[in-house]
Amino acid sequence: MTEPTRTRRVDGRETRIRGRAAQWRRRFDELTSFVEQTGHQPRWTAPLGSLERQLYTWLTAQRVALAEGRLRSDRHELLVAVGALGNGIRGSRWRRNVDALLAFHREKGRLPRPRSFDAREDRLWRFFEQARHDPRFAGIAAEFGDTIRSAAEAV
């Protein structure tokens, strides 16, 4: 649902006023184009005033709105689809660790063990220990079935 475009008189000229939905969509389209062209999300290290920095600031505001429960679900889905919000549970690092944990479980048939001589297994065990105490971990367990949840209860 888009808001109608309105006009108002400024200095004797008719000027279009875009609704918030149109402004949000324009910024989202700019973000999508930017990601397609550069292959990465906007960075905070971009020069002040550049489009990349503006998109970074806008995207940060969207993340804050999500954290505060003010981001509409349709907008959330669009940002997730373009990769701007990871999976909605945490960012891409969280997702990579969960994917690595699940791959380890499929490969070995078990979860990582503490104090392993294998650096990968040790790193995954530390992630698992930290993640299983995080309230958002319940969402991961629901998403991937009982594999991780039952293992977490057994530890």
Protein Blocks (a to p, Z undefined) as FASTA:
>chain_A
ZZddddddeehiacddddfklmmmmmmmmmmmmmmmnopacdfkbcehiaklmmmmmmmm
mmmmmmnopacfklmmmmmmnopnonolacfklmmmmmmmmmmmmmnopacdehiablkl
mmmmmmmmmmmmpmklmmmmmmnojmlmmmmmmZZ
